[in-house]
Amino acid sequence: MLERVVRVINQFGIHARPSGTIVKIASKYPNKITLYYEENKANAKSIIETMMLAMPEGAYIRVEVEGNDSENALNDICNALTKNYEY
């Protein structure tokens, strides 16, 4: 299992569209990918769970990845969480 903590920089936080992007990326991997924000956790392959985290700008998110190719999955999810979306 690999994990990393990243900070959300998008000024609107992780809302519907970024959540959709995260789910799309996570779904490419067979890994179990879990996001943690404060006391809550979400399956990164679930749009509802990801949106329910309501991750605002400046939030610190712990990303945990289990399974094969964990490093690539972790990098891709962390990049999506730290992207500055312009929509």
C-alpha positions in Angstrom: 0.0 0.0 0.0 1.2 3.5 -0.9 -0.1 6.8 0.5 0.5 10.5 0.0 -1.0 13.7 1.4 -1.7 16.5 -1.1 -3.3 19.9 -0.8 -6.2 21.0 -3.0 -5.3 24.2 -4.8 -8.4 24.7 -7.0 -10.1 27.9 -5.9 -13.5 26.2 -6.0 -12.3 23.0 -4.3 -13.1 19.5 -5.6 -16.6 20.0 -6.9 -18.6 17.9 -9.5 -16.4 18.2 -12.5 -13.0 17.6 -10.8 -14.7 14.7 -8.9 -15.7 13.2 -12.2 -12.1 13.6 -13.5 -10.8 11.8 -10.4 -13.3 9.0 -10.7 -12.4 8.6 -14.4 -8.7 8.3 -13.6 -9.2 6.0 -10.6 -11.4 3.7 -12.7 -8.6 3.1 -15.1 -6.8 1.2 -12.4 -7.7 -2.2 -10.8 -6.4 -0.8 -7.5 -8.4 0.1 -4.4 -8.1 3.9 -4.1 -9.3 5.7 -1.0 -9.4 9.4 -0.3 -9.4 10.7 3.3 -10.5 14.2 4.3 -10.8 15.1 7.9 -12.8 12.2 9.5 -14.3 11.0 6.2 -13.2 8.6 3.5 -14.4 7.9 0.0 -13.8 5.3 -2.7 -12.1 7.3 -5.5 -14.1 5.3 -8.0 -17.4 6.6 -6.7 -18.6 10.0 -7.9 -21.1 10.3 -5.1 -18.6 9.4 -2.3 -15.9 11.7 -3.9 -18.3 14.6 -4.1 -19.6 14.0 -0.6 -16.1 14.7 0.8 -16.7 18.4 -0.2 -13.0 19.1 -0.4 -12.5 22.9 -0.3 -9.5 24.9 -1.5 -6.6 24.4 0.9 -7.8 21.0 2.1 -5.2 18.3 2.9 -6.3 15.0 1.3 -4.7 11.6 2.1 -4.7 9.3 -0.9 -4.2 5.6 -0.2 -3.7 3.1 -3.0 -3.5 -0.7 -2.7 -2.7 -3.3 -5.4 -0.5 -3.6 -8.5 0.8 -0.4 -10.3 0.1 1.6 -7.1 2.7 4.2 -7.9 1.2 5.2 -11.2 -2.3 5.2 -9.8 -1.2 7.3 -6.8 0.6 9.8 -9.0 -2.3 10.2 -11.4 -4.9 10.7 -8.6 -2.6 13.2 -6.7 -2.1 15.2 -9.9 -5.8 15.4 -10.4 -6.4 16.5 -6.8 -3.8 19.3 -7.1 -4.8 20.5 -10.6 -6.1 24.1 -10.9 -9.3 23.5 -12.9 -10.4 26.4 -15.0 -14.1 25.6 -15.4 
